[in-house]
Amino acid sequence: MPSAISVVENPRTEQPRSSLGLWAALLPMWLALGWLVSKAQWFWNHNPEMAFGWMVLLLSAFLIWDQWKSVPRPLFEIRWPFFVFAFCGAGMLFLVQIYQAAYGTMAALLSGLAIGVFAICAANLHYVFGWKGIRFFAFPVLFLLIALPLPSVVYNLVVGGLQSKVSALNVEVLNLIGIPAQRIGSLIQLPNGTIGVDEACSGIRSLQSTIMATLFIGYITLKRRGFQAALFISGIILAFFGNVIRSLYLSLTANQQGLDAVKKVHDSAGWSILVFTAGGVILLSWLFSKMEKWLDAEQKKLEIASESTSEA
């Protein structure tokens, strides 16, 4: 009779991924992220430029839900990185609470809160999954950074730089096509009036939306880091030059029809550039995806050829 062979599995090799158990084990991370969202939602509700924060939150939650089936094997071990992350996170949160009590909620304090929250998340993930868990959840969690307001110093530098570059390129193109224009700061002096490249027209909104879209689309559709980076950079370039085109169109409208005509086409021009940027990002992601598949196919061909040569 054939001998009965009993296999005793090592419990460490199994992957117990009970949703309820793992979600409960990650409760400190959910609470910390919930705290961060509760503070950031004021900016999302009161600042039109940050309204996309709710979309970032939904996309981040979708990424966690979508890849949950591939979550690493739980370890439930406390090692020295856990204490480092937990101590640094708790210390940062303590300092943020002190400053918040004295100065109120500001963008800079929210950045400090985010650092503390992410450190607590890293401690929790390292305890449950180890370093694999931190790498696995890094993008969905850090993706929330896009939805946080920049500190005023950084924000003013970014917006000021965009205003300066957009107005400078606008003036150069106008002069090349024979329209006398002069840049005064972020203002464009035309023969029949002056147009200002204000904060909203600087392109900061389209830039933020494009960063969100390129990071998300690149993460879910592309595998190679090089293509993800290329999509990200290409999206930023599209957003910038799209806003230059918008500003140029408004300047031409003001030069030909007067300043009052700009108000009539201002919003439609903004939506048109948004569609242009979104369409460009989608097209680029499709092209990069095709290129990635082609490279993978070529790499497989080379591997098969090398195996055939070695066997011969």
C-alpha positions as a Markdown table, in Angstrom:
| # | Residue | x | y | z |
|---|---|---|---|---|
| 1 | Met | 0.0 | 0.0 | 0.0 |
| 2 | Pro | 1.3 | 3.4 | -0.7 |
| 3 | Ser | 2.5 | 5.1 | 2.3 |
| 4 | Ala | 0.5 | 8.1 | 3.5 |
| 5 | Ile | 2.5 | 11.2 | 3.5 |
| 6 | Ser | 1.4 | 14.0 | 5.8 |
| 7 | Val | 2.6 | 17.5 | 5.0 |
| 8 | Val | 3.0 | 19.8 | 7.9 |
| 9 | Glu | 3.0 | 23.4 | 6.7 |
| 10 | Asn | 5.0 | 26.0 | 8.4 |
| 11 | Pro | 2.6 | 28.6 | 9.5 |
| 12 | Arg | 5.1 | 31.3 | 8.6 |
| 13 | Thr | 4.8 | 30.3 | 5.0 |
| 14 | Glu | 1.1 | 30.8 | 4.8 |
| 15 | Gln | -0.4 | 34.2 | 4.0 |
| 16 | Pro | -3.3 | 34.8 | 6.3 |
| 17 | Arg | -4.9 | 37.8 | 4.7 |
| 18 | Ser | -8.2 | 37.9 | 6.6 |
| 19 | Ser | -9.5 | 41.3 | 5.7 |
| 20 | Leu | -11.0 | 42.0 | 9.1 |
| 21 | Gly | -7.9 | 40.9 | 10.9 |
| 22 | Leu | -5.5 | 42.9 | 8.8 |
| 23 | Trp | -7.7 | 46.0 | 8.7 |
| 24 | Ala | -7.8 | 45.8 | 12.5 |
| 25 | Ala | -4.1 | 45.4 | 12.8 |
| 26 | Leu | -3.6 | 48.6 | 10.7 |
| 27 | Leu | -6.0 | 50.6 | 12.8 |
| 28 | Pro | -3.3 | 53.0 | 14.0 |
| 29 | Met | -2.5 | 53.9 | 10.4 |
| 30 | Trp | -6.2 | 54.4 | 9.5 |
| 31 | Leu | -6.6 | 56.7 | 12.6 |
| 32 | Ala | -3.5 | 58.7 | 11.8 |
| 33 | Leu | -4.6 | 59.2 | 8.1 |
| 34 | Gly | -8.1 | 60.1 | 9.3 |
| 35 | Trp | -6.6 | 62.8 | 11.5 |
| 36 | Leu | -4.6 | 64.2 | 8.6 |
| 37 | Val | -7.7 | 64.2 | 6.4 |
| 38 | Ser | -9.7 | 65.9 | 9.1 |
| 39 | Lys | -7.2 | 68.8 | 9.2 |
| 40 | Ala | -6.7 | 69.0 | 5.4 |
| 41 | Gln | -10.4 | 69.0 | 4.6 |
| 42 | Trp | -10.7 | 72.6 | 5.7 |
| 43 | Phe | -8.4 | 73.7 | 2.9 |
| 44 | Trp | -10.2 | 71.4 | 0.4 |
| 45 | Asn | -13.6 | 73.0 | 1.3 |
| 46 | His | -12.5 | 76.7 | 1.5 |
| 47 | Asn | -9.7 | 77.0 | -1.1 |
| 48 | Pro | -10.9 | 76.5 | -4.7 |
| 49 | Glu | -7.3 | 75.5 | -5.7 |
| 50 | Met | -7.3 | 72.7 | -3.2 |
| 51 | Ala | -10.8 | 71.3 | -4.1 |
| 52 | Phe | -9.2 | 68.4 | -5.9 |
| 53 | Gly | -8.0 | 67.1 | -2.6 |
| 54 | Trp | -11.2 | 65.0 | -2.3 |
| 55 | Met | -10.4 | 63.3 | -5.6 |
| 56 | Val | -6.9 | 62.6 | -4.4 |
| 57 | Leu | -8.3 | 61.0 | -1.3 |
| 58 | Leu | -10.7 | 58.8 | -3.3 |
| 59 | Leu | -7.9 | 57.7 | -5.7 |
| 60 | Ser | -5.6 | 56.9 | -2.8 |
| 61 | Ala | -8.3 | 54.7 | -1.2 |
| 62 | Phe | -8.9 | 53.1 | -4.6 |
| 63 | Leu | -5.3 | 52.1 | -4.9 |
| 64 | Ile | -5.2 | 50.5 | -1.5 |
| 65 | Trp | -8.4 | 48.6 | -2.2 |
| 66 | Asp | -7.3 | 47.6 | -5.7 |
| 67 | Gln | -4.0 | 46.1 | -4.6 |
| 68 | Trp | -5.1 | 44.7 | -1.3 |
| 69 | Lys | -5.3 | 41.2 | -2.8 |
| 70 | Ser | -1.5 | 41.3 | -3.2 |
| 71 | Val | -0.8 | 42.5 | 0.3 |
| 72 | Pro | 2.5 | 41.0 | 1.7 |
| 73 | Arg | 2.5 | 38.2 | 4.2 |
| 74 | Pro | 1.9 | 39.5 | 7.8 |
| 75 | Leu | 4.8 | 39.2 | 10.2 |
| 76 | Phe | 3.6 | 40.9 | 13.4 |
| 77 | Glu | 7.2 | 41.5 | 14.6 |
| 78 | Ile | 8.5 | 44.4 | 16.6 |
| 79 | Arg | 12.0 | 45.4 | 15.5 |
| 80 | Trp | 14.2 | 48.5 | 15.9 |
| 81 | Pro | 12.8 | 50.4 | 12.9 |
| 82 | Phe | 9.4 | 50.3 | 14.6 |
| 83 | Phe | 10.7 | 52.3 | 17.5 |
| 84 | Val | 12.5 | 54.8 | 15.3 |
| 85 | Phe | 9.4 | 55.5 | 13.2 |
| 86 | Ala | 7.0 | 55.5 | 16.2 |
| 87 | Phe | 9.3 | 57.8 | 18.3 |
| 88 | Cys | 9.9 | 60.3 | 15.5 |
| 89 | Gly | 6.2 | 60.3 | 14.5 |
| 90 | Ala | 5.0 | 60.8 | 18.0 |
| 91 | Gly | 7.5 | 63.6 | 18.6 |
| 92 | Met | 6.5 | 65.4 | 15.4 |
| 93 | Leu | 2.8 | 65.2 | 16.3 |
| 94 | Phe | 3.5 | 66.5 | 19.8 |
| 95 | Leu | 5.4 | 69.5 | 18.4 |
| 96 | Val | 2.7 | 70.2 | 15.8 |
| 97 | Gln | 0.0 | 70.2 | 18.4 |
| 98 | Ile | 1.9 | 72.8 | 20.5 |
| 99 | Tyr | 2.4 | 75.1 | 17.5 |
| 100 | Gln | -1.1 | 74.6 | 16.4 |
| 101 | Ala | -2.4 | 75.6 | 19.8 |
| 102 | Ala | -0.3 | 78.8 | 19.6 |
| 103 | Tyr | -0.7 | 79.8 | 15.9 |
| 104 | Gly | -3.7 | 77.8 | 14.6 |
| 105 | Thr | -3.8 | 75.6 | 11.5 |
| 106 | Met | -1.5 | 76.7 | 8.8 |
| 107 | Ala | -0.1 | 75.0 | 5.7 |
| 108 | Ala | 3.3 | 74.7 | 7.2 |
| 109 | Leu | 1.9 | 73.0 | 10.3 |
| 110 | Leu | -0.1 | 70.7 | 8.1 |
| 111 | Ser | 3.1 | 69.6 | 6.4 |
| 112 | Gly | 4.6 | 68.8 | 9.8 |
| 113 | Leu | 1.5 | 66.9 | 10.7 |
| 114 | Ala | 1.8 | 64.9 | 7.5 |
| 115 | Ile | 5.4 | 63.9 | 8.4 |
| 116 | Gly | 4.3 | 62.7 | 11.8 |
| 117 | Val | 1.4 | 60.8 | 10.4 |
| 118 | Phe | 3.5 | 59.1 | 7.8 |
| 119 | Ala | 6.0 | 58.1 | 10.4 |
| 120 | Ile | 3.2 | 56.5 | 12.5 |
| 121 | Cys | 2.0 | 54.7 | 9.4 |
| 122 | Ala | 5.5 | 53.4 | 8.7 |
| 123 | Ala | 5.8 | 52.1 | 12.3 |
| 124 | Asn | 2.4 | 50.3 | 12.0 |
| 125 | Leu | 3.2 | 48.9 | 8.6 |
| 126 | His | 6.7 | 47.7 | 9.7 |
| 127 | Tyr | 5.2 | 45.9 | 12.6 |
| 128 | Val | 2.5 | 44.1 | 10.5 |
| 129 | Phe | 4.4 | 43.5 | 7.3 |
| 130 | Gly | 8.0 | 44.5 | 7.7 |
| 131 | Trp | 9.8 | 46.6 | 5.0 |
| 132 | Lys | 7.7 | 44.9 | 2.3 |
| 133 | Gly | 4.6 | 46.5 | 3.8 |
| 134 | Ile | 6.2 | 50.0 | 3.8 |
| 135 | Arg | 7.2 | 49.6 | 0.1 |
| 136 | Phe | 3.8 | 48.2 | -0.8 |
| 137 | Phe | 1.8 | 51.0 | 0.8 |
| 138 | Ala | 4.3 | 53.8 | 0.1 |
| 139 | Phe | 2.7 | 55.2 | -3.1 |
| 140 | Pro | -1.0 | 55.0 | -2.1 |
| 141 | Val | -0.2 | 56.7 | 1.3 |
| 142 | Leu | 2.3 | 59.3 | 0.1 |
| 143 | Phe | -0.1 | 60.1 | -2.8 |
| 144 | Leu | -2.0 | 62.1 | -0.3 |
| 145 | Leu | 0.8 | 64.6 | -0.3 |
| 146 | Ile | -0.5 | 66.1 | -3.5 |
| 147 | Ala | -3.7 | 67.1 | -1.7 |
| 148 | Leu | -1.9 | 69.0 | 1.0 |
| 149 | Pro | -1.3 | 72.8 | 0.7 |
| 150 | Leu | 2.2 | 73.9 | 0.2 |
| 151 | Pro | 3.8 | 76.2 | 2.8 |
| 152 | Ser | 3.3 | 79.8 | 1.9 |
| 153 | Val | 7.1 | 80.3 | 1.2 |
| 154 | Val | 7.1 | 77.4 | -1.3 |
| 155 | Tyr | 3.7 | 78.2 | -2.8 |
| 156 | Asn | 4.7 | 81.9 | -3.4 |
| 157 | Leu | 7.9 | 80.8 | -5.1 |
| 158 | Val | 6.0 | 78.3 | -7.4 |
| 159 | Val | 3.2 | 80.7 | -8.3 |
| 160 | Gly | 5.5 | 83.6 | -8.7 |
| 161 | Gly | 7.8 | 81.6 | -11.0 |
| 162 | Leu | 4.9 | 80.4 | -13.1 |
| 163 | Gln | 3.5 | 83.9 | -13.4 |
| 164 | Ser | 6.9 | 85.3 | -14.5 |
| 165 | Lys | 7.5 | 82.5 | -17.0 |
| 166 | Val | 4.0 | 82.6 | -18.6 |
| 167 | Ser | 4.0 | 86.4 | -18.9 |
| 168 | Ala | 7.6 | 86.4 | -20.3 |
| 169 | Leu | 6.9 | 83.8 | -23.0 |
| 170 | Asn | 3.6 | 85.5 | -23.8 |
| 171 | Val | 5.3 | 88.9 | -24.4 |
| 172 | Glu | 8.0 | 87.3 | -26.6 |
| 173 | Val | 5.4 | 85.6 | -28.8 |
| 174 | Leu | 3.3 | 88.7 | -29.1 |
| 175 | Asn | 6.4 | 90.7 | -30.2 |
| 176 | Leu | 7.4 | 88.1 | -32.7 |
| 177 | Ile | 4.0 | 88.3 | -34.4 |
| 178 | Gly | 4.1 | 92.1 | -34.6 |
| 179 | Ile | 2.0 | 93.1 | -31.5 |
| 180 | Pro | 3.9 | 95.5 | -29.3 |
| 181 | Ala | 3.8 | 94.2 | -25.7 |
| 182 | Gln | 5.8 | 94.8 | -22.6 |
| 183 | Arg | 6.0 | 92.8 | -19.4 |
| 184 | Ile | 5.8 | 94.6 | -16.1 |
| 185 | Gly | 6.1 | 91.9 | -13.4 |
| 186 | Ser | 3.2 | 89.6 | -14.1 |
| 187 | Leu | 1.4 | 92.2 | -16.1 |
| 188 | Ile | 1.3 | 92.4 | -19.9 |
| 189 | Gln | 1.1 | 95.9 | -21.3 |
| 190 | Leu | -0.8 | 95.9 | -24.7 |
| 191 | Pro | -1.5 | 98.9 | -27.0 |
| 192 | Asn | -5.1 | 99.1 | -25.8 |
| 193 | Gly | -4.8 | 98.0 | -22.1 |
| 194 | Thr | -3.1 | 95.8 | -19.6 |
| 195 | Ile | -3.7 | 92.1 | -18.8 |
| 196 | Gly | -2.6 | 90.5 | -15.6 |
| 197 | Val | -1.4 | 87.0 | -15.2 |
| 198 | Asp | -2.9 | 86.5 | -11.7 |
| 199 | Glu | -2.6 | 83.6 | -9.4 |
| 200 | Ala | -5.4 | 81.6 | -11.0 |
| 201 | Cys | -4.0 | 82.2 | -14.5 |
| 202 | Ser | -0.5 | 81.2 | -13.5 |
| 203 | Gly | -1.4 | 77.6 | -14.2 |
| 204 | Ile | -1.1 | 76.3 | -10.7 |
| 205 | Arg | -4.4 | 74.5 | -10.8 |
| 206 | Ser | -3.7 | 72.7 | -14.1 |
| 207 | Leu | -0.3 | 71.9 | -12.8 |
| 208 | Gln | -1.6 | 70.3 | -9.6 |
| 209 | Ser | -4.3 | 68.4 | -11.5 |
| 210 | Thr | -1.7 | 67.2 | -14.0 |
| 211 | Ile | 0.7 | 66.0 | -11.3 |
| 212 | Met | -2.2 | 64.1 | -9.7 |
| 213 | Ala | -3.2 | 62.5 | -13.1 |
| 214 | Thr | 0.3 | 61.6 | -14.3 |
| 215 | Leu | 1.3 | 60.0 | -11.0 |
| 216 | Phe | -1.9 | 58.0 | -10.7 |
| 217 | Ile | -2.1 | 56.9 | -14.4 |
| 218 | Gly | 1.6 | 56.1 | -14.5 |
| 219 | Tyr | 1.3 | 54.0 | -11.4 |
| 220 | Ile | -1.6 | 51.8 | -12.6 |
| 221 | Thr | -0.7 | 51.5 | -16.3 |
| 222 | Leu | 3.1 | 51.5 | -16.4 |
| 223 | Lys | 5.6 | 49.2 | -14.8 |
| 224 | Arg | 9.0 | 50.8 | -15.7 |
| 225 | Arg | 10.1 | 53.7 | -13.5 |
| 226 | Gly | 11.6 | 55.4 | -16.5 |
| 227 | Phe | 8.3 | 55.5 | -18.4 |
| 228 | Gln | 6.5 | 56.7 | -15.2 |
| 229 | Ala | 9.0 | 59.5 | -14.8 |
| 230 | Ala | 8.7 | 60.4 | -18.5 |
| 231 | Leu | 4.9 | 60.6 | -18.2 |
| 232 | Phe | 5.2 | 62.8 | -15.1 |
| 233 | Ile | 7.7 | 65.2 | -16.8 |
| 234 | Ser | 5.7 | 65.3 | -20.0 |
| 235 | Gly | 2.5 | 66.1 | -18.2 |
| 236 | Ile | 4.1 | 69.1 | -16.4 |
| 237 | Ile | 5.4 | 70.4 | -19.7 |
| 238 | Leu | 2.0 | 70.0 | -21.3 |
| 239 | Ala | 0.3 | 71.8 | -18.4 |
| 240 | Phe | 2.8 | 74.7 | -18.6 |
| 241 | Phe | 2.7 | 75.2 | -22.3 |
| 242 | Gly | -1.1 | 74.8 | -22.3 |
| 243 | Asn | -1.4 | 77.7 | -19.9 |
| 244 | Val | 1.0 | 79.7 | -22.1 |
| 245 | Ile | -1.4 | 79.1 | -25.0 |
| 246 | Arg | -4.3 | 80.1 | -22.9 |
| 247 | Ser | -2.7 | 83.3 | -21.8 |
| 248 | Leu | -1.6 | 84.1 | -25.4 |
| 249 | Tyr | -5.2 | 83.6 | -26.6 |
| 250 | Leu | -6.5 | 85.9 | -24.0 |
| 251 | Ser | -3.9 | 88.5 | -24.9 |
| 252 | Leu | -4.8 | 88.3 | -28.6 |
| 253 | Thr | -8.4 | 88.6 | -27.8 |
| 254 | Ala | -7.8 | 91.7 | -25.7 |
| 255 | Asn | -5.7 | 93.2 | -28.5 |
| 256 | Gln | -8.3 | 92.6 | -31.2 |
| 257 | Gln | -11.6 | 93.0 | -29.3 |
| 258 | Gly | -10.8 | 94.9 | -26.2 |
| 259 | Leu | -10.4 | 94.0 | -22.5 |
| 260 | Asp | -14.1 | 93.4 | -22.0 |
| 261 | Ala | -14.0 | 90.5 | -24.5 |
| 262 | Val | -11.5 | 88.7 | -22.3 |
| 263 | Lys | -14.1 | 88.1 | -19.5 |
| 264 | Lys | -16.4 | 86.4 | -22.0 |
| 265 | Val | -13.8 | 83.8 | -23.1 |
| 266 | His | -11.8 | 83.5 | -19.9 |
| 267 | Asp | -13.6 | 80.4 | -18.5 |
| 268 | Ser | -14.0 | 78.7 | -21.8 |
| 269 | Ala | -10.3 | 79.1 | -22.6 |
| 270 | Gly | -9.5 | 77.6 | -19.2 |
| 271 | Trp | -11.7 | 74.5 | -19.8 |
| 272 | Ser | -10.3 | 74.1 | -23.3 |
| 273 | Ile | -6.7 | 74.0 | -22.0 |
| 274 | Leu | -7.8 | 71.5 | -19.3 |
| 275 | Val | -9.2 | 69.2 | -22.0 |
| 276 | Phe | -6.1 | 69.7 | -24.0 |
| 277 | Thr | -3.8 | 68.7 | -21.1 |
| 278 | Ala | -6.0 | 65.8 | -20.1 |
| 279 | Gly | -6.1 | 64.5 | -23.6 |
| 280 | Gly | -2.3 | 64.9 | -24.0 |
| 281 | Val | -1.7 | 62.9 | -20.8 |
| 282 | Ile | -4.0 | 60.1 | -21.9 |
| 283 | Leu | -2.4 | 59.9 | -25.3 |
| 284 | Leu | 1.1 | 59.9 | -23.8 |
| 285 | Ser | 0.2 | 57.2 | -21.3 |
| 286 | Trp | -1.2 | 55.1 | -24.2 |
| 287 | Leu | 2.0 | 55.6 | -26.2 |
| 288 | Phe | 4.3 | 54.8 | -23.3 |
| 289 | Ser | 2.2 | 51.7 | -22.5 |
| 290 | Lys | 2.7 | 50.5 | -26.1 |
| 291 | Met | 6.4 | 51.2 | -25.9 |
| 292 | Glu | 6.7 | 49.3 | -22.7 |
| 293 | Lys | 4.9 | 46.3 | -24.1 |
| 294 | Trp | 7.1 | 46.4 | -27.2 |
| 295 | Leu | 10.3 | 46.5 | -25.0 |
| 296 | Asp | 9.0 | 43.6 | -22.9 |
| 297 | Ala | 8.3 | 41.5 | -26.0 |
| 298 | Glu | 11.8 | 42.3 | -27.4 |
| 299 | Gln | 13.4 | 41.4 | -24.1 |
| 300 | Lys | 11.6 | 38.0 | -24.1 |
| 301 | Lys | 12.8 | 37.4 | -27.6 |
| 302 | Leu | 16.4 | 38.1 | -26.6 |
| 303 | Glu | 16.0 | 35.7 | -23.6 |
| 304 | Ile | 14.6 | 33.0 | -25.8 |
| 305 | Ala | 17.4 | 33.5 | -28.3 |
| 306 | Ser | 20.1 | 33.4 | -25.6 |
| 307 | Glu | 18.6 | 30.2 | -24.2 |
| 308 | Ser | 18.5 | 28.5 | -27.6 |
| 309 | Thr | 22.2 | 29.5 | -28.2 |
| 310 | Ser | 23.3 | 28.1 | -24.8 |
| 311 | Glu | 21.5 | 24.9 | -25.4 |
| 312 | Ala | 23.1 | 24.5 | -28.9 |
